[in-house]
C-alpha cells in the first residue's frame, strides 16, 4: 500500500471515529466508553501525522 493510500485510509477512519465519538457524547454514554473511543481516535491521529511528517 502506498503512503498516500495509507494516509487516505487513516483520514477516513479518523473522520468516522470522530463522528461516532460525537454521537456517543450526545447520547450520554458511559464515560469509560467515551474515553476508550477518544484514546483510539488519538492514536489514529498520531499515526496519521507521524506518516505525514515522514513524508517531508
mmCIF entry with sequence, helices, sheets and N, C-alpha, C, O atoms, coordinates in Angstrom:
data_MODEL
# 
_entry.id   MODEL 
# 
_entity.id                         1 
_entity.type                       polymer 
_entity.pdbx_number_of_molecules   1 
# 
_entity_poly.entity_id                      1 
_entity_poly.type                           'polypeptide(L)' 
_entity_poly.nstd_linkage                   no 
_entity_poly.nstd_monomer                   no 
_entity_poly.pdbx_seq_one_letter_code       
;(UNK)(UNK)(UNK)(UNK)(UNK)(UNK)(UNK)(UNK)(UNK)(UNK)(UNK)(UNK)(UNK)(UNK)(UNK)(UNK)
(UNK)(UNK)(UNK)(UNK)(UNK)(UNK)(UNK)(UNK)(UNK)(UNK)(UNK)(UNK)(UNK)(UNK)(UNK)(UNK)
(UNK)(UNK)(UNK)(UNK)(UNK)(UNK)(UNK)(UNK)(UNK)(UNK)(UNK)(UNK)(UNK)(UNK)(UNK)(UNK)
(UNK)(UNK)(UNK)(UNK)(UNK)(UNK)(UNK)(UNK)
;
_entity_poly.pdbx_seq_one_letter_code_can   XXXXXXXXXXXXXXXXXXXXXXXXXXXXXXXXXXXXXXXXXXXXXXXXXXXXXXXX 
_entity_poly.pdbx_strand_id                 A 
# 
loop_
_entity_poly_seq.entity_id 
_entity_poly_seq.num 
_entity_poly_seq.mon_id 
_entity_poly_seq.hetero 
1 1  UNK n 
1 2  UNK n 
1 3  UNK n 
1 4  UNK n 
1 5  UNK n 
1 6  UNK n 
1 7  UNK n 
1 8  UNK n 
1 9  UNK n 
1 10 UNK n 
1 11 UNK n 
1 12 UNK n 
1 13 UNK n 
1 14 UNK n 
1 15 UNK n 
1 16 UNK n 
1 17 UNK n 
1 18 UNK n 
1 19 UNK n 
1 20 UNK n 
1 21 UNK n 
1 22 UNK n 
1 23 UNK n 
1 24 UNK n 
1 25 UNK n 
1 26 UNK n 
1 27 UNK n 
1 28 UNK n 
1 29 UNK n 
1 30 UNK n 
1 31 UNK n 
1 32 UNK n 
1 33 UNK n 
1 34 UNK n 
1 35 UNK n 
1 36 UNK n 
1 37 UNK n 
1 38 UNK n 
1 39 UNK n 
1 40 UNK n 
1 41 UNK n 
1 42 UNK n 
1 43 UNK n 
1 44 UNK n 
1 45 UNK n 
1 46 UNK n 
1 47 UNK n 
1 48 UNK n 
1 49 UNK n 
1 50 UNK n 
1 51 UNK n 
1 52 UNK n 
1 53 UNK n 
1 54 UNK n 
1 55 UNK n 
1 56 UNK n 
# 
_struct_asym.id          A 
_struct_asym.entity_id   1 
# 
loop_
_struct_conf.conf_type_id 
_struct_conf.id 
_struct_conf.pdbx_PDB_helix_id 
_struct_conf.beg_label_comp_id 
_struct_conf.beg_label_asym_id 
_struct_conf.beg_label_seq_id 
_struct_conf.pdbx_beg_PDB_ins_code 
_struct_conf.end_label_comp_id 
_struct_conf.end_label_asym_id 
_struct_conf.end_label_seq_id 
_struct_conf.pdbx_end_PDB_ins_code 
_struct_conf.beg_auth_comp_id 
_struct_conf.beg_auth_asym_id 
_struct_conf.beg_auth_seq_id 
_struct_conf.end_auth_comp_id 
_struct_conf.end_auth_asym_id 
_struct_conf.end_auth_seq_id 
_struct_conf.pdbx_PDB_helix_class 
_struct_conf.details 
_struct_conf.pdbx_PDB_helix_length 
HELX_P HELX_P1 AA1 UNK A 3  ? UNK A 26 ? UNK A 3  UNK A 26 1 ? 24 
HELX_P HELX_P2 AA2 UNK A 31 ? UNK A 55 ? UNK A 31 UNK A 55 1 ? 25 
# 
_struct_conf_type.id          HELX_P 
_struct_conf_type.criteria    ? 
_struct_conf_type.reference   ? 
# 
loop_
_atom_site.group_PDB 
_atom_site.id 
_atom_site.type_symbol 
_atom_site.label_atom_id 
_atom_site.label_alt_id 
_atom_site.label_comp_id 
_atom_site.label_asym_id 
_atom_site.label_entity_id 
_atom_site.label_seq_id 
_atom_site.pdbx_PDB_ins_code 
_atom_site.Cartn_x 
_atom_site.Cartn_y 
_atom_site.Cartn_z 
_atom_site.occupancy 
_atom_site.B_iso_or_equiv 
_atom_site.pdbx_formal_charge 
_atom_site.auth_seq_id 
_atom_site.auth_comp_id 
_atom_site.auth_asym_id 
_atom_site.auth_atom_id 
_atom_site.pdbx_PDB_model_num 
ATOM 1   N N  . UNK A 1 1  ? 0.849   -1.171 0.000  1.00 0.00 ? 1  UNK A N  1 
ATOM 2   C CA . UNK A 1 1  ? 0.000   0.000  0.000  1.00 0.00 ? 1  UNK A CA 1 
ATOM 3   C C  . UNK A 1 1  ? 0.899   1.239  0.000  1.00 0.00 ? 1  UNK A C  1 
ATOM 4   O O  . UNK A 1 1  ? 1.864   1.313  0.761  1.00 0.00 ? 1  UNK A O  1 
ATOM 5   N N  . UNK A 1 2  ? 0.585   2.179  -0.831 1.00 0.00 ? 2  UNK A N  1 
ATOM 6   C CA . UNK A 1 2  ? 1.388   3.390  -0.906 1.00 0.00 ? 2  UNK A CA 1 
ATOM 7   C C  . UNK A 1 2  ? 1.112   4.297  0.295  1.00 0.00 ? 2  UNK A C  1 
ATOM 8   O O  . UNK A 1 2  ? 0.090   4.172  0.970  1.00 0.00 ? 2  UNK A O  1 
ATOM 9   N N  . UNK A 1 3  ? 2.023   5.185  0.534  1.00 0.00 ? 3  UNK A N  1 
ATOM 10  C CA . UNK A 1 3  ? 1.878   6.129  1.655  1.00 0.00 ? 3  UNK A CA 1 
ATOM 11  C C  . UNK A 1 3  ? 0.622   6.966  1.498  1.00 0.00 ? 3  UNK A C  1 
ATOM 12  O O  . UNK A 1 3  ? -0.084  7.218  2.474  1.00 0.00 ? 3  UNK A O  1 
ATOM 13  N N  . UNK A 1 4  ? 0.338   7.398  0.281  1.00 0.00 ? 4  UNK A N  1 
ATOM 14  C CA . UNK A 1 4  ? -0.845  8.217  0.032  1.00 0.00 ? 4  UNK A CA 1 
ATOM 15  C C  . UNK A 1 4  ? -2.130  7.441  0.329  1.00 0.00 ? 4  UNK A C  1 
ATOM 16  O O  . UNK A 1 4  ? -3.081  7.979  0.895  1.00 0.00 ? 4  UNK A O  1 
ATOM 17  N N  . UNK A 1 5  ? -2.136  6.174  -0.062 1.00 0.00 ? 5  UNK A N  1 
ATOM 18  C CA . UNK A 1 5  ? -3.315  5.338  0.211  1.00 0.00 ? 5  UNK A CA 1 
ATOM 19  C C  . UNK A 1 5  ? -3.490  5.130  1.706  1.00 0.00 ? 5  UNK A C  1 
ATOM 20  O O  . UNK A 1 5  ? -4.608  5.178  2.219  1.00 0.00 ? 5  UNK A O  1 
ATOM 21  N N  . UNK A 1 6  ? -2.395  4.900  2.397  1.00 0.00 ? 6  UNK A N  1 
ATOM 22  C CA . UNK A 1 6  ? -2.448  4.713  3.841  1.00 0.00 ? 6  UNK A CA 1 
ATOM 23  C C  . UNK A 1 6  ? -2.950  5.974  4.527  1.00 0.00 ? 6  UNK A C  1 
ATOM 24  O O  . UNK A 1 6  ? -3.782  5.902  5.432  1.00 0.00 ? 6  UNK A O  1 
ATOM 25  N N  . UNK A 1 7  ? -2.454  7.115  4.108  1.00 0.00 ? 7  UNK A N  1 
ATOM 26  C CA . UNK A 1 7  ? -2.908  8.380  4.686  1.00 0.00 ? 7  UNK A CA 1 
ATOM 27  C C  . UNK A 1 7  ? -4.401  8.603  4.433  1.00 0.00 ? 7  UNK A C  1 
ATOM 28  O O  . UNK A 1 7  ? -5.131  9.046  5.319  1.00 0.00 ? 7  UNK A O  1 
ATOM 29  N N  . UNK A 1 8  ? -4.830  8.298  3.242  1.00 0.00 ? 8  UNK A N  1 
ATOM 30  C CA . UNK A 1 8  ? -6.251  8.470  2.914  1.00 0.00 ? 8  UNK A CA 1 
ATOM 31  C C  . UNK A 1 8  ? -7.120  7.531  3.747  1.00 0.00 ? 8  UNK A C  1 
ATOM 32  O O  . UNK A 1 8  ? -8.189  7.919  4.218  1.00 0.00 ? 8  UNK A O  1 
ATOM 33  N N  . UNK A 1 9  ? -6.658  6.306  3.923  1.00 0.00 ? 9  UNK A N  1 
ATOM 34  C CA . UNK A 1 9  ? -7.396  5.337  4.725  1.00 0.00 ? 9  UNK A CA 1 
ATOM 35  C C  . UNK A 1 9  ? -7.471  5.790  6.193  1.00 0.00 ? 9  UNK A C  1 
ATOM 36  O O  . UNK A 1 9  ? -8.522  5.698  6.828  1.00 0.00 ? 9  UNK A O  1 
ATOM 37  N N  . UNK A 1 10 ? -6.358  6.271  6.707  1.00 0.00 ? 10 UNK A N  1 
ATOM 38  C CA . UNK A 1 10 ? -6.344  6.770  8.080  1.00 0.00 ? 10 UNK A CA 1 
ATOM 39  C C  . UNK A 1 10 ? -7.249  7.987  8.238  1.00 0.00 ? 10 UNK A C  1 
ATOM 40  O O  . UNK A 1 10 ? -7.971  8.114  9.227  1.00 0.00 ? 10 UNK A O  1 
ATOM 41  N N  . UNK A 1 11 ? -7.201  8.861  7.269  1.00 0.00 ? 11 UNK A N  1 
ATOM 42  C CA . UNK A 1 11 ? -8.031  10.066 7.302  1.00 0.00 ? 11 UNK A CA 1 
ATOM 43  C C  . UNK A 1 11 ? -9.516  9.693  7.341  1.00 0.00 ? 11 UNK A C  1 
ATOM 44  O O  . UNK A 1 11 ? -10.290 10.284 8.094  1.00 0.00 ? 11 UNK A O  1 
ATOM 45  N N  . UNK A 1 12 ? -9.898  8.727  6.540  1.00 0.00 ? 12 UNK A N  1 
ATOM 46  C CA . UNK A 1 12 ? -11.285 8.262  6.528  1.00 0.00 ? 12 UNK A CA 1 
ATOM 47  C C  . UNK A 1 12 ? -11.668 7.642  7.865  1.00 0.00 ? 12 UNK A C  1 
ATOM 48  O O  . UNK A 1 12 ? -12.753 7.894  8.390  1.00 0.00 ? 12 UNK A O  1 
ATOM 49  N N  . UNK A 1 13 ? -10.776 6.839  8.405  1.00 0.00 ? 13 UNK A N  1 
ATOM 50  C CA . UNK A 1 13 ? -11.046 6.197  9.698  1.00 0.00 ? 13 UNK A CA 1 
ATOM 51  C C  . UNK A 1 13 ? -11.137 7.234  10.820 1.00 0.00 ? 13 UNK A C  1 
ATOM 52  O O  . UNK A 1 13 ? -11.964 7.101  11.722 1.00 0.00 ? 13 UNK A O  1 
ATOM 53  N N  . UNK A 1 14 ? -10.300 8.251  10.766 1.00 0.00 ? 14 UNK A N  1 
ATOM 54  C CA . UNK A 1 14 ? -10.343 9.329  11.757 1.00 0.00 ? 14 UNK A CA 1 
ATOM 55  C C  . UNK A 1 14 ? -11.689 10.044 11.692 1.00 0.00 ? 14 UNK A C  1 
ATOM 56  O O  . UNK A 1 14 ? -12.321 10.272 12.724 1.00 0.00 ? 14 UNK A O  1 
ATOM 57  N N  . UNK A 1 15 ? -12.121 10.392 10.513 1.00 0.00 ? 15 UNK A N  1 
ATOM 58  C CA . UNK A 1 15 ? -13.405 11.081 10.361 1.00 0.00 ? 15 UNK A CA 1 
ATOM 59  C C  . UNK A 1 15 ? -14.563 10.223 10.869 1.00 0.00 ? 15 UNK A C  1 
ATOM 60  O O  . UNK A 1 15 ? -15.470 10.727 11.532 1.00 0.00 ? 15 UNK A O  1 
ATOM 61  N N  . UNK A 1 16 ? -14.531 8.945  10.560 1.00 0.00 ? 16 UNK A N  1 
ATOM 62  C CA . UNK A 1 16 ? -15.580 8.031  11.018 1.00 0.00 ? 16 UNK A CA 1 
ATOM 63  C C  . UNK A 1 16 ? -15.599 7.963  12.540 1.00 0.00 ? 16 UNK A C  1 
ATOM 64  O O  . UNK A 1 16 ? -16.655 8.067  13.164 1.00 0.00 ? 16 UNK A O  1 
ATOM 65  N N  . UNK A 1 17 ? -14.424 7.786  13.128 1.00 0.00 ? 17 UNK A N  1 
ATOM 66  C CA . UNK A 1 17 ? -14.333 7.705  14.595 1.00 0.00 ? 17 UNK A CA 1 
ATOM 67  C C  . UNK A 1 17 ? -14.777 9.010  15.242 1.00 0.00 ? 17 UNK A C  1 
ATOM 68  O O  . UNK A 1 17 ? -15.443 8.997  16.278 1.00 0.00 ? 17 UNK A O  1 
ATOM 69  N N  . UNK A 1 18 ? -14.416 10.121 14.643 1.00 0.00 ? 18 UNK A N  1 
ATOM 70  C CA . UNK A 1 18 ? -14.801 11.422 15.194 1.00 0.00 ? 18 UNK A CA 1 
ATOM 71  C C  . UNK A 1 18 ? -16.325 11.562 15.221 1.00 0.00 ? 18 UNK A C  1 
ATOM 72  O O  . UNK A 1 18 ? -16.897 12.031 16.206 1.00 0.00 ? 18 UNK A O  1 
ATOM 73  N N  . UNK A 1 19 ? -16.966 11.157 14.143 1.00 0.00 ? 19 UNK A N  1 
ATOM 74  C CA . UNK A 1 19 ? -18.430 11.223 14.092 1.00 0.00 ? 19 UNK A CA 1 
ATOM 75  C C  . UNK A 1 19 ? -19.051 10.297 15.133 1.00 0.00 ? 19 UNK A C  1 
ATOM 76  O O  . UNK A 1 19 ? -20.005 10.669 15.818 1.00 0.00 ? 19 UNK A O  1 
ATOM 77  N N  . UNK A 1 20 ? -18.504 9.094  15.246 1.00 0.00 ? 20 UNK A N  1 
ATOM 78  C CA . UNK A 1 20 ? -19.020 8.138  16.226 1.00 0.00 ? 20 UNK A CA 1 
ATOM 79  C C  . UNK A 1 20 ? -18.827 8.653  17.651 1.00 0.00 ? 20 UNK A C  1 
ATOM 80  O O  . UNK A 1 20 ? -19.711 8.496  18.493 1.00 0.00 ? 20 UNK A O  1 
ATOM 81  N N  . UNK A 1 21 ? -17.683 9.264  17.921 1.00 0.00 ? 21 UNK A N  1 
ATOM 82  C CA . UNK A 1 21 ? -17.421 9.815  19.240 1.00 0.00 ? 21 UNK A CA 1 
ATOM 83  C C  . UNK A 1 21 ? -18.406 10.933 19.557 1.00 0.00 ? 21 UNK A C  1 
ATOM 84  O O  . UNK A 1 21 ? -18.918 11.014 20.674 1.00 0.00 ? 21 UNK A O  1 
ATOM 85  N N  . UNK A 1 22 ? -18.667 11.776 18.600 1.00 0.00 ? 22 UNK A N  1 
ATOM 86  C CA . UNK A 1 22 ? -19.643 12.849 18.806 1.00 0.00 ? 22 UNK A CA 1 
ATOM 87  C C  . UNK A 1 22 ? -21.021 12.282 19.135 1.00 0.00 ? 22 UNK A C  1 
ATOM 88  O O  . UNK A 1 22 ? -21.732 12.823 19.982 1.00 0.00 ? 22 UNK A O  1 
ATOM 89  N N  . UNK A 1 23 ? -21.393 11.203 18.471 1.00 0.00 ? 23 UNK A N  1 
ATOM 90  C CA . UNK A 1 23 ? -22.677 10.572 18.766 1.00 0.00 ? 23 UNK A CA 1 
ATOM 91  C C  . UNK A 1 23 ? -22.702 9.979  20.172 1.00 0.00 ? 23 UNK A C  1 
ATOM 92  O O  . UNK A 1 23 ? -23.718 10.054 20.862 1.00 0.00 ? 23 UNK A O  1 
ATOM 93  N N  . UNK A 1 24 ? -21.608 9.404  20.587 1.00 0.00 ? 24 UNK A N  1 
ATOM 94  C CA . UNK A 1 24 ? -21.533 8.848  21.943 1.00 0.00 ? 24 UNK A CA 1 
ATOM 95  C C  . UNK A 1 24 ? -21.696 9.938  22.996 1.00 0.00 ? 24 UNK A C  1 
ATOM 96  O O  . UNK A 1 24 ? -22.383 9.745  23.999 1.00 0.00 ? 24 UNK A O  1 
ATOM 97  N N  . UNK A 1 25 ? -21.073 11.063 22.766 1.00 0.00 ? 25 UNK A N  1 
ATOM 98  C CA . UNK A 1 25 ? -21.165 12.168 23.716 1.00 0.00 ? 25 UNK A CA 1 
ATOM 99  C C  . UNK A 1 25 ? -22.609 12.683 23.777 1.00 0.00 ? 25 UNK A C  1 
ATOM 100 O O  . UNK A 1 25 ? -23.126 12.952 24.862 1.00 0.00 ? 25 UNK A O  1 
ATOM 101 N N  . UNK A 1 26 ? -23.240 12.816 22.647 1.00 0.00 ? 26 UNK A N  1 
ATOM 102 C CA . UNK A 1 26 ? -24.612 13.309 22.593 1.00 0.00 ? 26 UNK A CA 1 
ATOM 103 C C  . UNK A 1 26 ? -25.566 12.337 23.302 1.00 0.00 ? 26 UNK A C  1 
ATOM 104 O O  . UNK A 1 26 ? -26.513 12.757 23.967 1.00 0.00 ? 26 UNK A O  1 
ATOM 105 N N  . UNK A 1 27 ? -25.300 11.034 23.149 1.00 0.00 ? 27 UNK A N  1 
ATOM 106 C CA . UNK A 1 27 ? -26.155 10.024 23.766 1.00 0.00 ? 27 UNK A CA 1 
ATOM 107 C C  . UNK A 1 27 ? -25.881 9.871  25.252 1.00 0.00 ? 27 UNK A C  1 
ATOM 108 O O  . UNK A 1 27 ? -26.579 9.125  25.939 1.00 0.00 ? 27 UNK A O  1 
ATOM 109 N N  . UNK A 1 28 ? -24.876 10.568 25.752 1.00 0.00 ? 28 UNK A N  1 
ATOM 110 C CA . UNK A 1 28 ? -24.532 10.488 27.166 1.00 0.00 ? 28 UNK A CA 1 
ATOM 111 C C  . UNK A 1 28 ? -24.177 9.066  27.576 1.00 0.00 ? 28 UNK A C  1 
ATOM 112 O O  . UNK A 1 28 ? -24.667 8.554  28.583 1.00 0.00 ? 28 UNK A O  1 
ATOM 113 N N  . UNK A 1 29 ? -23.333 8.445  26.794 1.00 0.00 ? 29 UNK A N  1 
ATOM 114 C CA . UNK A 1 29 ? -22.879 7.082  27.049 1.00 0.00 ? 29 UNK A CA 1 
ATOM 115 C C  . UNK A 1 29 ? -21.866 7.078  28.197 1.00 0.00 ? 29 UNK A C  1 
ATOM 116 O O  . UNK A 1 29 ? -21.318 8.117  28.565 1.00 0.00 ? 29 UNK A O  1 
ATOM 117 N N  . UNK A 1 30 ? -21.640 5.918  28.738 1.00 0.00 ? 30 UNK A N  1 
ATOM 118 C CA . UNK A 1 30 ? -20.695 5.694  29.823 1.00 0.00 ? 30 UNK A CA 1 
ATOM 119 C C  . UNK A 1 30 ? -19.377 6.437  29.563 1.00 0.00 ? 30 UNK A C  1 
ATOM 120 O O  . UNK A 1 30 ? -18.831 6.376  28.462 1.00 0.00 ? 30 UNK A O  1 
ATOM 121 N N  . UNK A 1 31 ? -18.883 7.128  30.571 1.00 0.00 ? 31 UNK A N  1 
ATOM 122 C CA . UNK A 1 31 ? -17.657 7.907  30.428 1.00 0.00 ? 31 UNK A CA 1 
ATOM 123 C C  . UNK A 1 31 ? -16.464 7.044  30.030 1.00 0.00 ? 31 UNK A C  1 
ATOM 124 O O  . UNK A 1 31 ? -15.609 7.494  29.267 1.00 0.00 ? 31 UNK A O  1 
ATOM 125 N N  . UNK A 1 32 ? -16.392 5.825  30.528 1.00 0.00 ? 32 UNK A N  1 
ATOM 126 C CA . UNK A 1 32 ? -15.283 4.939  30.182 1.00 0.00 ? 32 UNK A CA 1 
ATOM 127 C C  . UNK A 1 32 ? -15.291 4.597  28.693 1.00 0.00 ? 32 UNK A C  1 
ATOM 128 O O  . UNK A 1 32 ? -14.237 4.507  28.063 1.00 0.00 ? 32 UNK A O  1 
ATOM 129 N N  . UNK A 1 33 ? -16.479 4.409  28.143 1.00 0.00 ? 33 UNK A N  1 
ATOM 130 C CA . UNK A 1 33 ? -16.588 4.128  26.705 1.00 0.00 ? 33 UNK A CA 1 
ATOM 131 C C  . UNK A 1 33 ? -16.126 5.326  25.879 1.00 0.00 ? 33 UNK A C  1 
ATOM 132 O O  . UNK A 1 33 ? -15.426 5.169  24.879 1.00 0.00 ? 33 UNK A O  1 
ATOM 133 N N  . UNK A 1 34 ? -16.519 6.504  26.301 1.00 0.00 ? 34 UNK A N  1 
ATOM 134 C CA . UNK A 1 34 ? -16.113 7.716  25.586 1.00 0.00 ? 34 UNK A CA 1 
ATOM 135 C C  . UNK A 1 34 ? -14.598 7.882  25.664 1.00 0.00 ? 34 UNK A C  1 
ATOM 136 O O  . UNK A 1 34 ? -13.952 8.214  24.670 1.00 0.00 ? 34 UNK A O  1 
ATOM 137 N N  . UNK A 1 35 ? -14.040 7.652  26.838 1.00 0.00 ? 35 UNK A N  1 
ATOM 138 C CA . UNK A 1 35 ? -12.592 7.772  26.999 1.00 0.00 ? 35 UNK A CA 1 
ATOM 139 C C  . UNK A 1 35 ? -11.858 6.768  26.132 1.00 0.00 ? 35 UNK A C  1 
ATOM 140 O O  . UNK A 1 35 ? -10.881 7.116  25.469 1.00 0.00 ? 35 UNK A O  1 
ATOM 141 N N  . UNK A 1 36 ? -12.315 5.536  26.129 1.00 0.00 ? 36 UNK A N  1 
ATOM 142 C CA . UNK A 1 36 ? -11.687 4.492  25.310 1.00 0.00 ? 36 UNK A CA 1 
ATOM 143 C C  . UNK A 1 36 ? -11.714 4.879  23.830 1.00 0.00 ? 36 UNK A C  1 
ATOM 144 O O  . UNK A 1 36 ? -10.712 4.758  23.125 1.00 0.00 ? 36 UNK A O  1 
ATOM 145 N N  . UNK A 1 37 ? -12.850 5.336  23.385 1.00 0.00 ? 37 UNK A N  1 
ATOM 146 C CA . UNK A 1 37 ? -13.005 5.728  21.991 1.00 0.00 ? 37 UNK A CA 1 
ATOM 147 C C  . UNK A 1 37 ? -12.109 6.926  21.663 1.00 0.00 ? 37 UNK A C  1 
ATOM 148 O O  . UNK A 1 37 ? -11.508 6.992  20.591 1.00 0.00 ? 37 UNK A O  1 
ATOM 149 N N  . UNK A 1 38 ? -12.033 7.855  22.590 1.00 0.00 ? 38 UNK A N  1 
ATOM 150 C CA . UNK A 1 38 ? -11.207 9.040  22.398 1.00 0.00 ? 38 UNK A CA 1 
ATOM 151 C C  . UNK A 1 38 ? -9.733  8.658  22.288 1.00 0.00 ? 38 UNK A C  1 
ATOM 152 O O  . UNK A 1 38 ? -9.010  9.224  21.468 1.00 0.00 ? 38 UNK A O  1 
ATOM 153 N N  . UNK A 1 39 ? -9.289  7.725  23.084 1.00 0.00 ? 39 UNK A N  1 
ATOM 154 C CA . UNK A 1 39 ? -7.898  7.257  23.021 1.00 0.00 ? 39 UNK A CA 1 
ATOM 155 C C  . UNK A 1 39 ? -7.625  6.601  21.668 1.00 0.00 ? 39 UNK A C  1 
ATOM 156 O O  . UNK A 1 39 ? -6.568  6.824  21.076 1.00 0.00 ? 39 UNK A O  1 
ATOM 157 N N  . UNK A 1 40 ? -8.557  5.804  21.180 1.00 0.00 ? 40 UNK A N  1 
ATOM 158 C CA . UNK A 1 40 ? -8.406  5.178  19.864 1.00 0.00 ? 40 UNK A CA 1 
ATOM 159 C C  . UNK A 1 40 ? -8.272  6.240  18.775 1.00 0.00 ? 40 UNK A C  1 
ATOM 160 O O  . UNK A 1 40 ? -7.452  6.120  17.865 1.00 0.00 ? 40 UNK A O  1 
ATOM 161 N N  . UNK A 1 41 ? -9.082  7.266  18.886 1.00 0.00 ? 41 UNK A N  1 
ATOM 162 C CA . UNK A 1 41 ? -9.027  8.354  17.910 1.00 0.00 ? 41 UNK A CA 1 
ATOM 163 C C  . UNK A 1 41 ? -7.690  9.083  17.983 1.00 0.00 ? 41 UNK A C  1 
ATOM 164 O O  . UNK A 1 41 ? -7.103  9.410  16.951 1.00 0.00 ? 41 UNK A O  1 
ATOM 165 N N  . UNK A 1 42 ? -7.211  9.338  19.183 1.00 0.00 ? 42 UNK A N  1 
ATOM 166 C CA . UNK A 1 42 ? -5.917  9.998  19.347 1.00 0.00 ? 42 UNK A CA 1 
ATOM 167 C C  . UNK A 1 42 ? -4.794  9.181  18.716 1.00 0.00 ? 42 UNK A C  1 
ATOM 168 O O  . UNK A 1 42 ? -3.891  9.740  18.093 1.00 0.00 ? 42 UNK A O  1 
ATOM 169 N N  . UNK A 1 43 ? -4.847  7.888  18.871 1.00 0.00 ? 43 UNK A N  1 
ATOM 170 C CA . UNK A 1 43 ? -3.819  7.016  18.285 1.00 0.00 ? 43 UNK A CA 1 
ATOM 171 C C  . UNK A 1 43 ? -3.846  7.082  16.761 1.00 0.00 ? 43 UNK A C  1 
ATOM 172 O O  . UNK A 1 43 ? -2.798  7.117  16.116 1.00 0.00 ? 43 UNK A O  1 
ATOM 173 N N  . UNK A 1 44 ? -5.037  7.099  16.196 1.00 0.00 ? 44 UNK A N  1 
ATOM 174 C CA . UNK A 1 44 ? -5.153  7.205  14.739 1.00 0.00 ? 44 UNK A CA 1 
ATOM 175 C C  . UNK A 1 44 ? -4.593  8.538  14.234 1.00 0.00 ? 44 UNK A C  1 
ATOM 176 O O  . UNK A 1 44 ? -3.878  8.587  13.233 1.00 0.00 ? 44 UNK A O  1 
ATOM 177 N N  . UNK A 1 45 ? -4.927  9.595  14.935 1.00 0.00 ? 45 UNK A N  1 
ATOM 178 C CA . UNK A 1 45 ? -4.448  10.921 14.543 1.00 0.00 ? 45 UNK A CA 1 
ATOM 179 C C  . UNK A 1 45 ? -2.929  10.982 14.650 1.00 0.00 ? 45 UNK A C  1 
ATOM 180 O O  . UNK A 1 45 ? -2.258  11.524 13.771 1.00 0.00 ? 45 UNK A O  1 
ATOM 181 N N  . UNK A 1 46 ? -2.395  10.426 15.725 1.00 0.00 ? 46 UNK A N  1 
ATOM 182 C CA . UNK A 1 46 ? -0.942  10.389 15.895 1.00 0.00 ? 46 UNK A CA 1 
ATOM 183 C C  . UNK A 1 46 ? -0.282  9.613  14.758 1.00 0.00 ? 46 UNK A C  1 
ATOM 184 O O  . UNK A 1 46 ? 0.722   10.056 14.200 1.00 0.00 ? 46 UNK A O  1 
ATOM 185 N N  . UNK A 1 47 ? -0.840  8.474  14.421 1.00 0.00 ? 47 UNK A N  1 
ATOM 186 C CA . UNK A 1 47 ? -0.288  7.664  13.332 1.00 0.00 ? 47 UNK A CA 1 
ATOM 187 C C  . UNK A 1 47 ? -0.337  8.425  12.012 1.00 0.00 ? 47 UNK A C  1 
ATOM 188 O O  . UNK A 1 47 ? 0.619   8.402  11.237 1.00 0.00 ? 47 UNK A O  1 
ATOM 189 N N  . UNK A 1 48 ? -1.450  9.094  11.767 1.00 0.00 ? 48 UNK A N  1 
ATOM 190 C CA . UNK A 1 48 ? -1.604  9.871  10.535 1.00 0.00 ? 48 UNK A CA 1 
ATOM 191 C C  . UNK A 1 48 ? -0.510  10.937 10.426 1.00 0.00 ? 48 UNK A C  1 
ATOM 192 O O  . UNK A 1 48 ? 0.150   11.051 9.393  1.00 0.00 ? 48 UNK A O  1 
ATOM 193 N N  . UNK A 1 49 ? -0.324  11.708 11.486 1.00 0.00 ? 49 UNK A N  1 
ATOM 194 C CA . UNK A 1 49 ? 0.662   12.779 11.430 1.00 0.00 ? 49 UNK A CA 1 
ATOM 195 C C  . UNK A 1 49 ? 2.089   12.262 11.434 1.00 0.00 ? 49 UNK A C  1 
ATOM 196 O O  . UNK A 1 49 ? 2.976   12.899 10.865 1.00 0.00 ? 49 UNK A O  1 
ATOM 197 N N  . UNK A 1 50 ? 2.325   11.130 12.057 1.00 0.00 ? 50 UNK A N  1 
ATOM 198 C CA . UNK A 1 50 ? 3.664   10.531 12.011 1.00 0.00 ? 50 UNK A CA 1 
ATOM 199 C C  . UNK A 1 50 ? 4.028   10.174 10.561 1.00 0.00 ? 50 UNK A C  1 
ATOM 200 O O  . UNK A 1 50 ? 5.138   10.441 10.102 1.00 0.00 ? 50 UNK A O  1 
ATOM 201 N N  . UNK A 1 51 ? 3.087   9.578  9.869  1.00 0.00 ? 51 UNK A N  1 
ATOM 202 C CA . UNK A 1 51 ? 3.309   9.224  8.466  1.00 0.00 ? 51 UNK A CA 1 
ATOM 203 C C  . UNK A 1 51 ? 3.439   10.484 7.616  1.00 0.00 ? 51 UNK A C  1 
ATOM 204 O O  . UNK A 1 51 ? 4.285   10.563 6.725  1.00 0.00 ? 51 UNK A O  1 
ATOM 205 N N  . UNK A 1 52 ? 2.602   11.449 7.901  1.00 0.00 ? 52 UNK A N  1 
ATOM 206 C CA . UNK A 1 52 ? 2.619   12.708 7.149  1.00 0.00 ? 52 UNK A CA 1 
ATOM 207 C C  . UNK A 1 52 ? 3.968   13.409 7.320  1.00 0.00 ? 52 UNK A C  1 
ATOM 208 O O  . UNK A 1 52 ? 4.514   13.933 6.349  1.00 0.00 ? 52 UNK A O  1 
ATOM 209 N N  . UNK A 1 53 ? 4.503   13.425 8.515  1.00 0.00 ? 53 UNK A N  1 
ATOM 210 C CA . UNK A 1 53 ? 5.783   14.087 8.754  1.00 0.00 ? 53 UNK A CA 1 
ATOM 211 C C  . UNK A 1 53 ? 6.950   13.331 8.140  1.00 0.00 ? 53 UNK A C  1 
ATOM 212 O O  . UNK A 1 53 ? 7.928   13.939 7.704  1.00 0.00 ? 53 UNK A O  1 
ATOM 213 N N  . UNK A 1 54 ? 6.852   11.999 8.103  1.00 0.00 ? 54 UNK A N  1 
ATOM 214 C CA . UNK A 1 54 ? 7.891   11.198 7.454  1.00 0.00 ? 54 UNK A CA 1 
ATOM 215 C C  . UNK A 1 54 ? 7.968   11.495 5.969  1.00 0.00 ? 54 UNK A C  1 
ATOM 216 O O  . UNK A 1 54 ? 9.011   11.321 5.339  1.00 0.00 ? 54 UNK A O  1 
ATOM 217 N N  . UNK A 1 55 ? 6.874   11.935 5.431  1.00 0.00 ? 55 UNK A N  1 
ATOM 218 C CA . UNK A 1 55 ? 6.783   12.225 4.002  1.00 0.00 ? 55 UNK A CA 1 
ATOM 219 C C  . UNK A 1 55 ? 7.659   13.426 3.631  1.00 0.00 ? 55 UNK A C  1 
ATOM 220 O O  . UNK A 1 55 ? 8.177   13.508 2.518  1.00 0.00 ? 55 UNK A O  1 
ATOM 221 N N  . UNK A 1 56 ? 7.812   14.344 4.568  1.00 0.00 ? 56 UNK A N  1 
ATOM 222 C CA . UNK A 1 56 ? 8.513   15.608 4.276  1.00 0.00 ? 56 UNK A CA 1 
ATOM 223 C C  . UNK A 1 56 ? 9.985   15.493 4.424  1.00 0.00 ? 56 UNK A C  1 
ATOM 224 O O  . UNK A 1 56 ? 10.705  16.469 4.213  1.00 0.00 ? 56 UNK A O  1 
# 
